[in-house]
Amino acid sequence: MSPPSSFVIDVVETGYRLGGDEDAWLDRVLERLEPELERGLGTFAIAHQFAGERLVLDRFVGRSCPEPVLRFVRAMYENVEAETARAMCSTAGNLRAFSEFVRYLPAAERGAYVEVLAKVGIGDAAIVGYPDGDGGWLTFAAATEKPIRTFPKQRTTWSRMCAHLATAWRLRRRLGTPRTAIEAVVARDGRVLHAEGAALARTQRERLAEGAKAIDKATGGLRRRDPEAALELWRGLVSGRWSLIDRADAGDATVLIAHQNDPATPDPRGLSPRERAIADLVITGASNKHIAYTLGLGHATVAAHLQRALRKLGLHNRLELIRLGALADASVREADVGDAAIRVAVLDQSRRSESVLPLTEAESEVAQLVRDGLSNVEIGRHRGTAERTVANQLASIFDKLGVGSRSELVLALSRST
């Protein structure tokens, strides 16, 4: 008899059940998310990509939705403004209220959204999304009649669940292609029953064994005693390469199949696939700890790859990388270099002073100096104030904007200008 389940492990297990078509997979995940996500007007699963400034809808599934709400939400995603789409996809895995996203938009645009939502009876929505590692995003949302508020502890749990769901979605979409090659079979007690390719290396076999034992522990009694610890144990990737998926063998015992499932977004700037995967997550505000969790890598490995990516991009720190990725007015143009045509990102920072954030003049200046990469000590010297004063101002800024780190602050500033 299986142990009593917990919500978070139930969700992750459901994600890694890959049977059926893509809409069926999205519907199963939504059904499992409903106890914590549903707010009275239905839930939605949206898979989309960006084509330049335009959001392209790949899949849209709704559950328990009034028909007018279902039609409206689909139409909104099909016609969403570019700035709003970027704001909604700027923070990986952070469960947010729609009202928290639109407050960074110009007042006229924010008012237009509130007005049109009210016409179909929507007061707010909970939204959480995650990059799928193949250039797209997977988003889950729930509409509600009343304004809602989210909290930091919720965001930590949801970010980890969504990391798993995006990993599972990437594997689901790649099934049947060489990019999901099976390279190992591992028993839940850690015995490697078969290995080939990269999995033949002793170090990788050991990591696969550790990953299998972690999944076995997470899905056992720990899921009931301490679901957060169980979620911490279970990683979506091993060594940034393999996802371990349940499969029953001939004797009805369950083994784990190691499918190749590493993120593989092409990069024209010379970044390796792993450097690109890490850079993509940094741009969404993810910490090194969360990136290590998502990709199944060690913290030191993430830090080393990030430093190499920064050097290749000619950047000094992660805040510069976030600014590069989050600037709302980035455009891509063709440029001829010799006989080759390359794509060049042209960044317009001229709107920097047009912030619509609810900050005092002093707080706005401190926030902009954080955006420029200055430490609290350096900001104090620049403004002629004590370091403690800067720390207090920064705490007030974090509270007003609902952010928890300098990286998230840079994202908020980028969305607001």
C-alpha positions as CSV (number, residue, x, y, z in Angstrom):
1,M,0.0,0.0,0.0
2,S,1.4,3.4,-1.0
3,P,2.0,5.9,1.8
4,P,-0.4,8.9,2.2
5,S,0.5,11.4,-0.4
6,S,1.3,15.1,-0.2
7,F,0.3,17.8,-2.6
8,V,3.8,18.7,-3.8
9,I,5.0,15.2,-4.5
10,D,1.7,14.3,-6.1
11,V,2.2,17.1,-8.5
12,V,5.7,16.1,-9.4
13,E,4.8,12.5,-9.8
14,T,1.9,13.5,-12.1
15,G,4.2,15.6,-14.2
16,Y,6.5,12.6,-14.9
17,R,3.6,10.4,-16.1
18,L,4.1,11.1,-19.8
19,G,1.3,9.1,-21.4
20,G,-1.4,10.6,-23.6
21,D,-1.1,13.6,-25.9
22,E,0.1,17.0,-24.8
23,D,-3.4,18.4,-23.9
24,A,-4.1,15.3,-21.8
25,W,-0.8,15.8,-19.9
26,L,-1.6,19.5,-19.3
27,D,-5.1,18.5,-18.1
28,R,-3.8,15.9,-15.7
29,V,-1.3,18.4,-14.2
30,L,-4.0,21.0,-13.8
31,E,-6.3,18.5,-12.1
32,R,-3.5,17.8,-9.6
33,L,-2.8,21.5,-9.1
34,E,-6.4,22.5,-8.5
35,P,-6.5,22.0,-4.7
36,E,-3.9,24.8,-4.2
37,L,-4.3,26.8,-7.4
38,E,-8.0,27.0,-8.1
39,R,-9.6,30.3,-7.0
40,G,-13.3,30.0,-8.1
41,L,-13.2,30.8,-11.9
42,G,-11.2,27.9,-13.2
43,T,-7.6,27.0,-13.9
44,F,-5.5,27.2,-17.1
45,A,-2.4,25.7,-18.6
46,I,-0.6,27.6,-21.3
47,A,2.4,26.6,-23.4
48,H,3.9,29.4,-25.5
49,Q,6.9,30.8,-27.2
50,F,8.1,34.2,-28.3
51,A,8.5,35.2,-32.0
52,G,10.3,38.5,-31.7
53,E,7.9,40.8,-29.8
54,R,4.9,38.5,-30.3
55,L,3.7,35.7,-28.0
56,V,2.8,32.5,-29.9
57,L,0.4,30.2,-28.2
58,D,1.2,26.5,-28.5
59,R,-1.2,24.9,-26.2
60,F,-4.1,26.2,-24.1
61,V,-6.1,24.0,-21.7
62,G,-8.8,25.1,-19.1
63,R,-10.6,23.3,-16.3
64,S,-13.7,24.2,-14.4
65,C,-14.0,27.5,-16.3
66,P,-17.1,29.4,-17.2
67,E,-17.2,29.6,-21.0
68,P,-16.9,33.5,-21.2
69,V,-13.8,33.3,-18.9
70,L,-12.2,30.5,-20.9
71,R,-12.7,32.5,-24.2
72,F,-11.5,35.7,-22.7
73,V,-8.3,34.2,-21.1
74,R,-7.4,32.5,-24.4
75,A,-8.0,35.7,-26.4
76,M,-5.9,37.6,-23.9
77,Y,-2.9,35.3,-24.4
78,E,-3.4,35.4,-28.1
79,N,-3.3,39.2,-28.1
80,V,-1.2,40.2,-25.1
81,E,1.0,43.3,-25.3
82,A,4.7,42.5,-25.6
83,E,5.6,44.4,-22.3
84,T,2.9,42.5,-20.4
85,A,4.1,39.1,-21.8
86,R,7.7,39.9,-20.8
87,A,6.6,40.9,-17.3
88,M,4.6,37.7,-16.9
89,C,7.6,35.6,-18.0
90,S,10.3,37.5,-16.1
91,T,10.5,35.5,-12.9
92,A,10.8,31.7,-13.1
93,G,8.5,29.8,-10.8
94,N,7.4,32.7,-8.6
95,L,3.6,32.3,-8.0
96,R,2.3,35.9,-8.4
97,A,-1.0,37.7,-8.7
98,F,-1.8,39.3,-12.0
99,S,-2.3,42.5,-10.1
100,E,1.4,42.3,-9.0
101,F,2.5,42.1,-12.6
102,V,0.5,44.9,-14.1
103,R,1.4,47.4,-11.4
104,Y,4.8,47.8,-13.3
105,L,2.9,48.8,-16.5
106,P,2.1,52.4,-17.4
107,A,-1.0,53.7,-15.7
108,A,-3.2,53.8,-18.8
109,E,-2.3,50.2,-19.8
110,R,-2.8,49.0,-16.3
111,G,-6.2,50.6,-16.1
112,A,-7.2,49.1,-19.4
113,Y,-6.4,45.6,-18.2
114,V,-8.4,46.1,-14.9
115,E,-11.4,47.4,-16.9
116,V,-11.5,44.6,-19.4
117,L,-11.0,41.9,-16.7
118,A,-13.9,43.4,-14.8
119,K,-16.2,43.0,-17.8
120,V,-16.0,39.2,-17.5
121,G,-16.1,39.1,-13.7
122,I,-12.3,38.6,-13.1
123,G,-10.9,40.5,-10.2
124,D,-7.4,39.0,-10.3
125,A,-5.5,35.8,-11.2
126,A,-2.7,33.7,-9.8
127,I,0.0,33.0,-12.4
128,V,3.2,30.9,-12.3
129,G,5.4,30.1,-15.2
130,Y,8.8,28.5,-16.0
131,P,11.0,28.3,-19.1
132,D,10.9,24.9,-20.6
133,G,14.6,24.8,-21.7
134,D,13.7,24.7,-25.4
135,G,12.9,28.3,-25.9
136,G,9.3,28.3,-24.6
137,W,7.4,28.8,-21.4
138,L,5.0,26.7,-19.5
139,T,2.4,28.7,-17.4
140,F,-0.3,27.7,-15.0
141,A,-3.0,30.3,-13.9
142,A,-6.2,30.6,-12.0
143,A,-8.8,33.3,-12.2
144,T,-10.6,34.8,-9.2
145,E,-13.3,37.4,-8.5
146,K,-11.3,39.1,-5.7
147,P,-7.8,40.5,-5.5
148,I,-5.2,38.0,-4.1
149,R,-1.8,38.2,-2.5
150,T,1.0,35.7,-2.7
151,F,3.8,35.1,-0.1
152,P,7.5,34.2,-0.2
153,K,7.1,30.7,1.2
154,Q,4.5,29.8,-1.4
155,R,7.0,31.0,-4.1
156,T,9.8,28.7,-3.0
157,T,7.6,25.6,-3.1
158,W,6.0,26.6,-6.4
159,S,9.4,27.4,-8.0
160,R,10.6,23.9,-7.3
161,M,7.4,22.2,-8.5
162,C,7.4,24.3,-11.7
163,A,11.1,23.4,-12.3
164,H,10.0,19.8,-12.3
165,L,6.9,20.4,-14.5
166,A,8.9,22.3,-17.1
167,T,11.5,19.5,-17.1
168,A,8.8,16.9,-17.6
169,W,7.0,19.0,-20.3
170,R,10.3,19.3,-22.2
171,L,10.7,15.5,-22.1
172,R,7.1,14.9,-23.0
173,R,7.5,17.1,-26.1
174,R,10.7,15.5,-27.1
175,L,9.6,11.9,-26.8
176,G,10.5,9.7,-29.8
177,T,13.4,12.0,-30.8
178,P,17.1,11.3,-30.4
179,R,17.2,14.0,-27.7
180,T,15.4,11.7,-25.3
181,A,17.8,8.7,-25.8
182,I,17.7,6.1,-22.9
183,E,21.2,5.9,-21.5
184,A,20.7,4.0,-18.3
185,V,18.3,1.8,-16.3
186,V,18.6,2.2,-12.5
187,A,16.8,0.3,-9.7
188,R,15.3,2.4,-6.9
189,D,17.9,1.1,-4.5
190,G,20.7,2.6,-6.6
191,R,21.8,-0.4,-8.6
192,V,22.7,0.6,-12.2
193,L,21.2,-2.2,-14.3
194,H,22.3,-0.9,-17.6
195,A,24.4,2.0,-18.9
196,E,25.6,3.3,-22.2
197,G,27.1,6.5,-23.7
198,A,27.9,9.2,-21.2
199,A,26.3,7.1,-18.4
200,L,29.1,4.6,-18.6
201,A,31.5,6.9,-16.7
202,R,31.9,5.8,-13.1
203,T,31.2,9.3,-11.7
204,Q,27.9,9.5,-13.7
205,R,26.9,6.0,-12.7
206,E,27.4,7.1,-9.0
207,R,25.3,10.2,-9.6
208,L,22.5,8.3,-11.2
209,A,22.5,5.9,-8.3
210,E,22.3,8.8,-5.9
211,G,19.4,10.3,-7.9
212,A,17.5,7.0,-7.9
213,K,17.8,6.6,-4.1
214,A,16.8,10.2,-3.6
215,I,13.6,9.7,-5.6
216,D,12.8,6.5,-3.7
217,K,13.1,8.3,-0.4
218,A,11.2,11.3,-1.6
219,T,8.2,9.2,-2.8
220,G,8.2,7.0,0.3
221,G,7.3,8.0,3.9
222,L,9.1,11.3,3.7
223,R,6.4,12.7,1.4
224,R,4.0,12.6,4.3
225,R,6.4,13.4,7.2
226,D,8.2,16.3,5.5
227,P,7.0,17.1,1.9
228,E,9.3,20.1,1.6
229,A,12.4,17.9,2.4
230,A,11.1,15.3,-0.1
231,L,10.8,18.0,-2.8
232,E,14.4,19.2,-1.9
233,L,15.7,15.6,-2.4
234,W,14.0,15.0,-5.8
235,R,15.8,16.7,-8.6
236,G,14.4,16.9,-12.1
237,L,17.8,16.3,-13.7
238,V,20.9,14.3,-12.8
239,S,24.2,16.0,-13.8
240,G,22.2,18.4,-15.9
241,R,21.6,15.6,-18.5
242,W,19.1,12.9,-17.4
243,S,15.6,12.7,-16.1
244,L,14.7,9.6,-14.2
245,I,11.3,8.2,-15.1
246,D,9.4,5.3,-13.5
247,R,8.8,2.2,-15.6
248,A,7.5,-1.2,-14.4
249,D,9.7,-4.1,-15.5
250,A,8.5,-7.6,-16.3
251,G,8.3,-8.6,-12.7
252,D,6.1,-5.6,-11.8
253,A,9.0,-4.0,-9.9
254,T,9.6,-0.4,-10.7
255,V,12.9,0.8,-12.2
256,L,13.9,4.3,-13.3
257,I,14.8,5.0,-16.9
258,A,17.4,7.7,-17.5
259,H,16.3,9.7,-20.5
260,Q,18.6,12.4,-21.9
261,N,16.7,15.6,-21.3
262,D,19.2,18.5,-21.0
263,P,18.1,22.0,-21.9
264,A,19.4,22.7,-25.4
265,T,18.5,26.2,-26.6
266,P,20.8,27.2,-29.5
267,D,23.0,30.1,-28.7
268,P,24.7,32.3,-31.3
269,R,27.1,33.9,-28.8
270,G,29.4,31.0,-28.3
271,L,27.8,29.8,-25.0
272,S,27.8,26.1,-24.4
273,P,24.3,24.5,-23.9
274,R,24.9,24.3,-20.2
275,E,26.1,27.9,-20.0
276,R,23.1,29.0,-21.9
277,A,20.7,27.1,-19.7
278,I,22.3,28.7,-16.6
279,A,22.3,32.2,-18.2
280,D,18.6,31.8,-19.2
281,L,17.6,31.0,-15.5
282,V,19.8,33.9,-14.1
283,I,17.9,36.3,-16.4
284,T,14.7,35.3,-14.7
285,G,16.1,36.1,-11.3
286,A,16.9,32.6,-10.2
287,S,19.6,32.2,-7.6
288,N,22.5,29.8,-8.0
289,K,20.9,27.5,-5.4
290,H,17.7,27.3,-7.4
291,I,19.6,26.8,-10.7
292,A,21.5,23.9,-9.1
293,Y,18.2,22.4,-8.0
294,T,16.6,22.8,-11.5
295,L,19.6,21.3,-13.4
296,G,20.7,18.7,-10.9
297,L,24.2,20.3,-10.7
298,G,26.5,21.2,-7.8
299,H,26.6,24.9,-6.6
300,A,30.2,25.2,-7.6
301,T,29.5,23.9,-11.0
302,V,26.8,26.4,-11.6
303,A,29.0,29.3,-10.3
304,A,31.9,28.2,-12.6
305,H,29.7,27.9,-15.7
306,L,28.1,31.3,-14.9
307,Q,31.5,33.0,-14.7
308,R,32.5,31.5,-18.1
309,A,29.2,32.7,-19.6
310,L,29.7,36.2,-18.2
311,R,33.3,36.4,-19.6
312,K,32.0,35.3,-23.1
313,L,29.3,38.0,-23.0
314,G,31.7,40.7,-21.8
315,L,29.8,41.2,-18.5
316,H,31.1,41.7,-15.0
317,N,28.3,40.2,-12.8
318,R,24.9,38.6,-12.7
319,L,23.1,41.9,-12.4
320,E,24.5,43.0,-15.7
321,L,23.3,39.8,-17.2
322,I,19.8,40.3,-15.8
323,R,19.7,43.8,-17.2
324,L,20.8,42.6,-20.6
325,G,18.1,40.0,-20.7
326,A,15.3,42.0,-19.1
327,L,15.5,45.4,-20.8
328,A,12.0,45.9,-22.3
329,D,13.2,47.8,-25.3
330,A,15.7,45.2,-26.6
331,S,15.3,44.8,-30.4
332,V,17.1,42.4,-32.7
333,R,18.4,43.6,-36.1
334,E,20.4,42.0,-38.9
335,A,24.0,43.2,-39.4
336,D,26.4,42.2,-42.2
337,V,29.9,41.2,-41.1
338,G,32.0,40.2,-44.0
339,D,29.9,37.6,-45.9
340,A,27.8,36.7,-42.9
341,A,24.6,38.1,-41.5
342,I,24.4,38.1,-37.7
343,R,21.7,39.1,-35.3
344,V,22.5,42.0,-33.0
345,A,20.6,43.0,-29.9
346,V,20.2,46.8,-29.7
347,L,19.4,47.9,-26.2
348,D,17.6,51.2,-25.6
349,Q,18.1,52.5,-22.1
350,S,16.6,56.0,-22.8
351,R,13.4,55.3,-20.8
352,R,15.4,54.6,-17.6
353,S,13.8,57.6,-15.7
354,E,10.2,56.7,-16.5
355,S,9.7,54.4,-13.5
356,V,6.1,54.0,-12.3
357,L,7.1,52.2,-9.1
358,P,5.7,53.5,-5.7
359,L,9.1,54.6,-4.3
360,T,10.2,57.8,-2.7
361,E,12.8,59.9,-4.6
362,A,15.6,58.6,-2.3
363,E,14.4,55.0,-2.7
364,S,14.3,55.4,-6.5
365,E,17.9,56.6,-6.5
366,V,19.0,53.7,-4.3
367,A,17.2,51.2,-6.5
368,Q,18.8,52.6,-9.6
369,L,22.3,52.3,-8.0
370,V,21.5,48.7,-7.1
371,R,20.6,48.2,-10.7
372,D,24.0,49.6,-11.7
373,G,25.7,46.9,-9.5
374,L,26.8,49.0,-6.5
375,S,27.0,47.5,-3.0
376,N,25.4,49.1,0.0
377,V,28.7,50.6,1.0
378,E,29.3,52.1,-2.4
379,I,25.7,53.4,-2.5
380,G,26.3,55.1,0.9
381,R,29.5,56.7,-0.4
382,H,27.8,57.9,-3.6
383,R,24.8,59.4,-1.7
384,G,26.7,60.6,1.4
385,T,24.7,58.4,3.8
386,A,25.5,55.6,6.2
387,E,25.5,52.0,5.1
388,R,22.8,51.2,7.6
389,T,20.6,53.9,6.1
390,V,21.0,52.3,2.7
391,A,20.1,48.9,4.2
392,N,16.9,50.3,5.7
393,Q,16.0,52.0,2.4
394,L,16.6,48.8,0.5
395,A,14.4,46.8,3.0
396,S,11.6,49.3,2.4
397,I,12.1,49.0,-1.4
398,F,11.9,45.2,-1.2
399,D,8.7,45.4,0.9
400,K,7.0,47.9,-1.4
401,L,7.8,45.9,-4.6
402,G,7.3,42.4,-3.1
403,V,10.8,41.3,-4.1
404,G,13.3,39.3,-2.1
405,S,16.7,39.9,-3.7
406,R,18.7,42.4,-5.7
407,S,18.2,40.2,-8.8
408,E,14.4,40.4,-8.4
409,L,14.7,44.2,-7.9
410,V,16.6,44.6,-11.1
411,L,13.8,42.6,-12.9
412,A,11.2,44.9,-11.3
413,L,13.0,48.0,-12.4
414,S,13.4,46.6,-16.0
415,R,9.6,45.9,-16.1
416,S,8.7,49.3,-14.9
417,T,10.7,51.4,-17.5
